[in-house]
């Protein structure tokens, strides 16, 4: 390596460290205002008392406290209850986020509104070891956790699995951000509780409902919202109406967007990208009594776009002959039955769901017949929790359940030999959270999971099946109210999709050919993880709050499924075109760290996250797909008297220069955003304004594909949003 390269690499790492330091220094400036010990203990006791309240009580009390601050003009601690929010995905039972023994991140509706994103990628990309990669186009954005993507992670919306076929439908996240209430991301082994696909973790999205939007005492409400983004000419608007009548509540919402060619960093435009989207959401809820509730949800999303048939293609690889109208429709129906015990804690849930994603390509000059891919999923999830106190043998919270789903794949692409297929997956699991004396919690869990694949037709294809026993054990300790330390070990697996095992695509009219492989084994991983959380009010000052979550992990992954070139053929698009087959070829080791910290003092707020991961071939030591080191930092200030919040955001990504697939290596980059939201006290309207990619940085995200790697991301964009609530 030349001295010039060494200096450049060192300079960029110094930028990463400097960015982190900028957001840590202000927290120490408040040390002079330290509280006496008794006042600290009083503040800590108040916090613990608040934690014991139900979410509804906490919400009402928080609203009263904020109102008092506004009336008196006192400083409002930003995100004052951020560490006390309930999350359920990591253990399937509600817990305060700072008490969860896992790597958990939470995105709220307020976070999404602040960034005014037409997709949720802006918010997700700021989480440690989480990325939305693939393209500047929404249709090509694929989520990944710890470098795992596709069916290697579990994606759920309102408890319904969003499976998708990695060959036919690129992006699974067809949901309008206007409908999102929260996003929980659990990184690491998750198969014990959720089954196949839990190698990288779980991304669980919860949509809005009437209860989440109605203010205390409010019976009927609504909201109208409209906005614009300059980078892609994105105009958007939404309307919601919701109410509660006795035991019944309902919500009806609509959102629409239009978009055009995308201005990329540096000024180049990605064209064509002409389209629109329409989405609707219906939620109905009924409280049968104080302990039983039933909810119904129906979602609809339609995306219509004239673009390249491969959304990951950038301007340099764009050919007009590959452009055609693309229609994607996503439907989801869910039915939930929830029960609570005498203490008001949720102790049972039944979820029935149906999802359907259909991707259609309208014929063009290159493909006269066009084609479509449809993936329809039917499933259910049943779980029940039991609480028992056995004295010296601990307080037990046992959660057991069973879940099942069946995927139906239908392909109508002209000339394709990919067979239609079905795949069913079912599993049964149990978990026992045992709390002993001295604040020690032991949580063993076990699952049996099995899948069956049924191709409907093909060249000599037959049914296949396999299964796995998936144990996990977690040990946590809370030596004080502020600290939680944990260790865990677990197994995860991922079943091969019908497209991977059964695809038999032959013919010289294709860019590439595929050969089926019925001997594919499921991918499996053993994950060792440890970490801690620290949460403290009145750390340096009476009006401050600090929280830190740190995680380290090591994973041993076997039977990795990879696309391997096994031959060549001469075809319509040139000589020596590749013939691929999916094979179990890899044994990888993975290790990394994840850090997220938050510090609020008075009207100031600071957030800092960092992630580092390395993946190597266990046999050769060669570097495999490893997302680069990433720092995300936010600094914000609130003017409570006028309801104005200003925020500066930074994302710094180190160079990826260690991937053995050299073409995928990417230089590092920094992106700066400025954001503002103005919601005057006691006024029904809110204005958001932002400038993203402030300096119009031209950069390309590191991605798994080895083609179109130079695809630039979105350039400078001015964003404006106005909403009115009644």
Buried (B, 14 or more C-beta within 10 A) or exposed (E): EEEEEEEBBEEBBEBBEEBBEBBEEEBEEBEEBBBEEEEBEBBBEEBEEBBEEEEEEBBBEBEEBBEEBBEEEBBBBBBBBBBBBBBBBBBBBEBBBBBBBBBBBBBBBEBBBBBBBBBBBBBBBBBBBBBBBBBBBBBBBBBBBBBBBBBBBBBBBBBBBBBBBBBBBBBBBBBBBBBBBBBBBBBBBBBBBBBBBBBBBBBBBBBBBBBBBBEEEEEEBBBBBBBBBBBBBBBBBBBBBBBBEEEEBBBBBBBBBBBBBBBBBEEBBBBBBBBEBBBBBBBBBBBEEEBEBBBBBBBBBBBBBBBBBBBBBBBEBBEEEBBBBBBBBBBBBBBBBBBBEEEEEBBBBBBBBBBBBBBBBBEBEEBEEBBBBBBBBBBBBBBBBEEEEEEEEBBBBBBBBEBBBBBBBBBBBEEBBBBBBBBBBBBBBBBBBBBEEEBBBBBBBBBBBBBBBBBBEBEEBEEBEBBBEBEBBBBBBBEEBBBBBBBBBBBBBBBBBBBBBBBBBBEEEBEBBBBBBBEBBBBBBBBBBBBBBBBBBBBBBBBBBBBBBBBBBEBBBBBBBBBBEEEEBEBEEEEEBBBBBBBBEBBBBBBBBBBBBBBBBBBBBBBBBBBBBBBBBBEEEBBBBBBBBBBBBBBBBBEBBEBBBBBBBBBBBBBBBBBBBEEBBBBBBBBBBEBBBBBBEEEEEBBBBBBBBBEBBBBBBBBBBEEBBEBBBBBBBEBBBBBEBE
